[in-house]
Amino acid sequence: MATSRSLRSLSERRTRRLMRVRTDLPGETRADTLYFQALTALKADDHGTAVQHLTRALRHDPLHSDAMEVQAYLLGMHGKRQTAIRLLQNVIFQRPDESGMYQQLAEWLAEEGDTRAAAAAMQRCVQLSPNAEAPRRFLAGLFGKLGHEDHAAHWAQKAVSAQAFTVSEPTDEPRLTMILLQTAVAGNITLNGARTLYQNGHVNWPAMLDRRHIRVIRLQVDSLDRQPELVRKLPKADVIVNGMTIAERCETGLKQAERLGERLSLPVINRPEAVRETDRIKVQAQFAQHDGMLAPRITLFEAPDSHRVAAFRQCATDNGFTPPIIVRNPGVDGAQYTRLIPSLDDLTDDQLPDGDLYLIQHHDVWFTDARIPDARIYPKFRVVLVGETLYPAHLRFALDTYNVHNANSPVAMQEHPWLQDESERFLADPEGYLPEGQWEAMRQALLDQHLDFTGADFAVSTEPDTQGQLVIFEANPGMRSWLTDLPEDDSVQHAWQRILTAFHEHCCRRADVNAWDFQLPSGKPARAPALAELQHALDRHSIHNAAGQAARLARAYPRDTAIRRQHGESLSLLGQDRQALAILTPQARQHPGSIDAHTALVDAYLRAGQWRDAHRHLKTLNKSQRQNRAIQRREVAIMLQSGVEQPGILQQALAITDRLRKNSARDIELLRYRSSLQARLGDSDTALDGFARASVWLTEAQENAPDVTLAPTKTQLLIDWADVLVRTNIPGNLSLACHTLWEACQQRPYSRHTVTAWERLKTVLPQSPDAEHRNLVALHATMNRIWDGYKGEKLDVSFGDFGLPYQSFEPLWLPGTRPAHYRLDRYGLAEHLPDNARALDIGCNHGYLLMGLADHLAAGEGFDISQACVDVGNAVAQHLGHDHIQLTHQTFDDFMAQSHEGFDLVIACAVHRWIGKPLPEFGQALHDLCADGGLVLLESQGSRQIDATEAGFADNAEAIASAGFEVIRTGGLCDDGVNYREFQVLRKIKQG
């Protein structure tokens, strides 16, 4: 994500030469003006206006690299990564030697999961900035994520040689300065997520502390031997925090840190010599001395060059191990590095990880519960000691595997909520949850490590001989915090908040600094309320909102099957079929027993018109799944979409539908299916009767569920109803089919079905015997020719959702997201207009608002930056015979440079954000355009919410009105079914 600092630097380019080849064409000059207006908006943190200016600039000059760069940063900052990546790549083609853009591109590519491309971009960044430390470290992390530890270690060492220490300054006055000790030679460098460099063997707690008031000096101790003078160059500090946590991996760095501690007269948190005593073998010996602790037998197997299996068996036997045995590589933490060896007799070479191994005796900790029959439930507790206080961190569970980790535990605990209840019980009262005396015993055992902070993973033994003892999995200071990866409402996140707050207070105490309150980093969106919000958006068919929410949730919960499914479904509803199928196809493959996964995939295929693929997928299901009611419903939908006309197949589909309807008598979708099948079987009268009944049921259902929009369902119903009317081939029914399809086009919010309704209407209109319909055919053909002539123009401002026009003109059956006549009724402008009024529409789009007022006007002018919109609007005005309505292609500044008579009405709907002027100045311009007593219509921007509008609209309108207007009318409307907008009608105060 672009930082505020990088955006600030971009916004300060006003004094810099524009960085591109110039041709001095008029479009370039206009693009430059819009670009600088965008920078002005950016300085005011008005990102929405900046994006609008930049979009317009790129219409005038599509290769304006400065505009593309700023647009890319803004879109990337607001989560539109793919578009941002494409824009930045286009900039790089023109300016290939700017290292900063390669670094930003690499970060975005990493966030999108394209690690190899990210590494290529970052390597180019390093080539351009060979002495910079941050790109080398990031490149090390990218190589680590690709699994190339040698390359990762190389670039990490290069980073250290370039810059041995870095200073992260706080945003406010510093209250505490800490030296954070790290080592590059520990290896195993990767990225945590996409952007945060993570090196195995280091704690991440300091990064979670108060960035407003803590200065952090990150020192790579590897450089101390080569650069001993570094100690003198270090800024003054209050405390040293040893960030190295794994004794085996960080051995060299810890020794160097010991020598540093001897030279600096500062308190050291987690003394390196104490951390060196926490390797697994020493920890086992230490915990074995404490009652109630079961420290499993452990030994190090030094792998020979050959005959590894025989040597392993011999090592296990000589040291008293009995299967099952856990093995893991030394110096790494994480569940992915462990394996269970169930038998020595059947051991094969591929069961053993490469390299030296710890052998750890396995002990049973699983239990059973009737609520999860036939499953072994494995728990894993984590506790953390800060100072002398022990804190619970989490209790996780997995099913049928000893290896409890971040991937399998959430799945088990979501499927079985009582496990989550157990976790919360432990976090609320850990001492009472564990066997009596064991909480204090654990605290004493960890205190014996003589560390400022450390922790342990363990479980309670369920073996007969050791039942109730705590089986120690590991105990060291390497307990990383996943605070930002946990949901905001999660009890584990709250536990980590307490731990990190205690760590902050402990650091202050050791540094002899007064502690202070601060805000910890926030976690990811809470799953349950976020899912509820997503479902609400889907229920309201606010699909763009839903797709955005689902994408954010999918990034926060990448393994959550329900979230990924809803992400795929929302993309499918939006019409992004390729992306939707890329998500839903592997979901169905990975979860073959999930009916929801199969139905979601089949629905996506059907929305994409790929009924053959849908049919092939259903054939892969087993017999039991094929009998599922949801699957059978999709089988009927496939038959209908395929256009099959064979009576035998249609009768079979009808029988399935009737069987499904036995328990769902008022199911609208099934009645729609049944009516369509009857029509194909020749019983059109019964079919039409069924559609009429379904329409009544639909009206009743909408009245009973006002929070759910059934507009897409009604659109589908009307399309199928019209198809049956056309099938009858009766002239009167053809005319009625046209009216039915136009009614389908008026259902809001729009959906993919609206596009189908409009395409069908254009097909059926020429068949209608109605002369008025044939007249509309000619107009529609003229409009299509105009649109086709502007394929090179970016038409996103011309169109609304689903590729249909933004404005609709109901009398001429012209579809669009926003119906002009409905809006005019809400605004109530006509009642305030004088006879023979003159009106102006700023940013008029097609000018349909002027045409709706045409009978009240002596003259109407409109202008828009889209030539295509203007040409379409003028064609409609000509069709209507409105010679007094004229639309032109120009900008606001161009229009204001001309002289005009005063207007009785100025329409300025949602243009105040992109006009590029301070609001009082814009208000004065409107005041100059109005005749005395003239009206101004202001309308807020849509925010894709039905219960909220543009933030601060009332204040913005007040700033405009301060130029000399009074408010005579206010109101709101949600004419597109997606955006609630507020409006104000102002009247110019007459002079004198």
Residue, then its C-alpha position, 0 to 999 in steps of 0.5 A: m500500500a502506498t504510504s502517506r509519505s509517498l503520496r505526499s511526495l507525489s503531491e509536491r510535484r507542482t514545481r517539478r518538470l513533468m516526466r514524459v516526452r511532450t508533443d505539445l498537443p492540446g490534449e496534453t495541456r488539458a491533461d497537465t491542468l487536470y493533473f495539477q488539480a489532482l495534486t491540489a486535491l491530494k494535498a487536501d486528502d481528497h482522494g476521490t476528487a483526485v482520482q476523478h481528475l486523474t481519470r479525466a487527465l488520462r482521457h485527454d492524454p492516455l500516456h500521461s505517466d505522471a497521472m498514471e503513477v499517482q492514479a496507481y498509488l491511489l488505487g493501490m492505497h484503496g485496495k484496487r491492486q490489479t488495476a494499480i499494478r497495470l498502471l504502474q507497469n505502464v509507467i515503468f515502460q516509459r520511465p524504466d530507471e526509477s527504482g522507487m516504482y519497482q519497489q512499489l510494484a514488487e510490494w503489490l505483486a507480493e500482496e497479490g501472491d505473484t512472488r516470482a514477479a515481485a522478486a524480479a521487480m525488486q531485483r531491478c530496484v536493487q540494480l538501480s539502487p545498489n546501496a539501499e538497504a531496504p530493497r535488499r532486505f525485501l529481496a531476501g524475504l522474497f527469495g525466502k518465500l520462494g524457498h531459496e534460502d541461499h539467495a535469501a541469506h546472500w541478500a540479507q548479508k548484503a543488506v547488513s553490509a549496506q546499512a548495519f543499523t536503521v532508525s525508525e523515528p516516532t511520529d511524535e515526541p519520543r518517550l523511549t528509545m530502544i536498540l533492537l538486536q537482530t541477526a541476518v546470519a540466522g537465515n530462514i528469511t521469508l515474508n509474513g503475508a506479503r510485505t512484512l519481513y519475517q526471519n525465523g528466530h526473531v520476536n516481532w513484539p517490538a513492532m507492535l508497540d507505540r510507533r508514535h512515541i518509541r524510537v527503534i534502532r534496529l542493529q544487525v549484530d553480524s556487522l559488529d566484528r567487521q565494524p567495531e566502531l558502530v557501537r560509538k555511532l549508535p544513537k543514545a538509547d534507554v534500553i536494549v531489546n534482544g530480538m533473537t529467540i532461537a538458541e540453535r539458529c541464532e548462536t553466532g548472533l547471540k554471542q556477538a550480542e553478549r559482547l555488545g551488552e558488555r560495552l553499553s551501560l544499558p539494561v538488556i531485555n532478554r539477555p543473550e546468554a540466557v537465550r542461549e540456554t533455551d535450546r530444546i535439549k537444555v529446556q528438556a533438562q530444565f523442565a524435567q526438574h519441576d514437578g508436574m512437568l513432563a519434558p519429553r525425551i529428546t536427542l539430536f540425530e546428526a544425519p550421515d551422508s548415507h544409510r540415513v534410515a538405519a542410522f536413525r533406527q539405531c539412534a532411536t533405539d540407543n536413546g530409548f525412544t519408542p514410536p511414535i516419535i516426533v522429528r523436526n529440524p533444529g533451529v526452526d519453529g513452526a508446525q510445518y517443520t515437524r513430522l510424526i514417525p509412527s513406526l521404526d520397522d516401516l520407516t522409509d527415507d522419504q519420511l525423514p526431513d533432510g538434515d540433522l533432526y531432533l528426535i522427540q518422544h511423542h506423548d498422548v494428549w488427545f481426548t474424545d467427546a460425544r459431540i464429535p464422534d469418532a474423532r480424536i481431539y488434540p489441544k495445544f495451550r500457549v502461555v507467555l511470561v512477561g517479567e514475573t507474570l504468566y499470561p494465557a495466550h491461546l488454547r487451540f484444537a485440531l482433529d485427528t492430528y497431533n500437529v495443531h497449527n494456524a491452518n487446521s485449528p480455525v477450521a475445527m473450532q469454527e465447525h465445533p463452536w464448543l471448542q471455542d467456548e473451551s478456549e475462552r474458558f481457559l483465557a478467562d481463568p487459566e489457573g482454574y482450567l488446568p489441573e490444580g497447581q499446574w499454572e503456578a508450576m508452569r510459572q516457576a519453570l519459566l521463571d527459571q529461564h531468567l528471561d524478561f519474556t518467554g513462553a511455552d506450548f504444552a498440553v495435558s497428558t492423557e496417558p494413564d501413567t502421566q495423566g494430568q502432567l503438562v507435556i512440554f512441546e517447546a519453551n523459549p522466547g520465540m512466541r510470536s504475536w499474530l495480533t494484526d492477523l486476529p479478528e478484532d472481536d477474538s478472545v485470543q486477540h484480547a489476550w495478546q493485547r494484554i501481553l503486549t501491554a505488559f511487555h510495553e510496561h516492562c520495557c518502560r520499567r527496565a528503562d526507568v521510563n514512566a509507562w503511558d497508554f497507547q493504541l495497539p495495532s488493530g486486527k483484521p475484521a471480526r469474522a461474524p459481523a463482517l460476514a453478516e455485513l457481506q450477506h446484507a450487501l448481497d441481500r440488497h444486491s449491492i454487488h459492487n460493495a459485496a465484491g469489495q467486502a468479500a475481497r478484503l475478507a478473503r485477504a484477511y481469512p485466506r483459508d476460510t471456505a465460506i468467505r472464499r465461496q462468497h467472494g466467488e459468488s459476488l464476483s459471479l454476480l458482478g459478471q467477472d466470470r473468469q475470476a469467479l470460476a478461478i475461485l469456485t472451481p478449486q473450492a469444489r475440488q478441494h471440498p467434494g463433500s460440500i453441496d454448497a461448494h458444488t451449487a456455487l460453482v454450478d450457479a457461476y457456470l450458469r450465470a456465465g452461460q456455460w451450461r455444458d460445464a455445469h452439466r459436466h460438473l454435476k455428472t462428477l457427483n455421486k448418486s447421493q449428492r445427485q439426489n440432493r434437492a439443491i443439486q436437482r434444482r440446478e439440473v432443471a436450470i441446466m436443462l432450461q438454459s440448454g434450450v432443449e425441446q425434446p418432450g421426454i427430457l422436458q417431462q423428466a425436468l417437469a417431474i423433478t420440479d413437481r417433486l421439489r415443489k411438494n415441500s415448497a409450494r410457494d417457491i417462486e423459482l420452482l414455479r418459474y421453472r415449471s411454467s417455462l417447461q410447460a410452455r416448451l411442452g406446448d401448454s402456454d396458457t397454463a405457463l402464463d397463468g403460472f407466471a402471473r401467480a409467481s408475480v403475485w407471490l413475489t410482490e407479497a414476498q418483497e412486502n414481507a422482507p423489505d430488507v432483501t431486494l428481490a429485483p433480480t428475481k423479478t427481472q428473471l421472472l419477467i424475462d421468462w414470462a416474455d419468452v413465453l409470450v413471444r413463443t405464442n407468436i400472437p401479435g398482441n402477445l408480442s406487444l405485451a412481451c415488449h412491455t414485459l421486458w421493459e418492466a424487467c429493465q426498470q427493476r432496480p437495483y440492476s443485475r446481470h439479468t437486466v442486461t439480458a432483458w435489454e438484449r431480449l427487448k432489442t430483439v423482440l421490439p422489431q417483431s412487435p406490431d405496435a408502430e410506436h415500438r417500431n419507432l423506438v427501434a430506429l432510435h435504439a439503432t441510432m444510439n447503438r451506431i453512436w456508441d460503436g463510433y466511440k469504442g476508443e473513448k473510455l466510456d466509464v463515465s457514460f455507463g452505470d452498472f453492468g455496462l448499461p447507461y448511467q441515465s435512463f429515459e423512461p418514455l423512450w424505453l432507454p435503460g439506465t441506472r438512474p431513471a430521469h423522470y423518477r428523479l425529477d418527481r423527487y426533486g420537485l423542480a417544475e413547481h418552482l420554475p418560471d414560464n419559459a425558463r432557461a436551464l443549464d445541466i453541468g455534467c449532463n451525461h445524456g441530458y435526460l433531466l433537461m429533456g424531462l423538463a423540456d415542456h417547462l423550458a424555453a431553452g436548455e443547455g448541457f455540457d459533459i466531458s464525454q463526447a459520446c454522451v453528448d452525441v447520444g443526448n442530442a440524438v434523443a433530443q432530435h428524436l423528441g423534436h426538442d430543438h431548444i435542448q442543446l448539449t455540447h462537449q466541453t469542460f466547466d472551465d471552457f464553459m465559464a470562459q464564455s458569456h451567458e445569460g442568467f439561468d433560471l435553473v442550474i443542475a449540478c448533481a454530484v459535480h462539486r467533488w470533481i469540478g476542481k475548485p474550492l467549494p466557496e469558489f464553485g458556489q460563486a460560479l453557480h451564483d454568477l450563472c443564475a438569474d435573480g431568483g434562479l435555482v440550483l440543484l445540488e446532489s450528493q455523491g453515491s457511496r453504494q449504501i442505501d442508508a448513508t450518503e456522501a460524508g459531509f454533504a450538508d457542509n459542502a452544500e452549505a459552503i456552496a450556498s454561502a455564495g448567496f443562496e437560500v435552501i428551499r427544498t431538501g430530500g433524499l432518494c435511492d433511485d438506483g436501488v444501491n446509492y442513497r443520495e441527498f439533494q438540496v434545491l437552492r434559490k439565488i437571493k435577489q439583489g436589493 
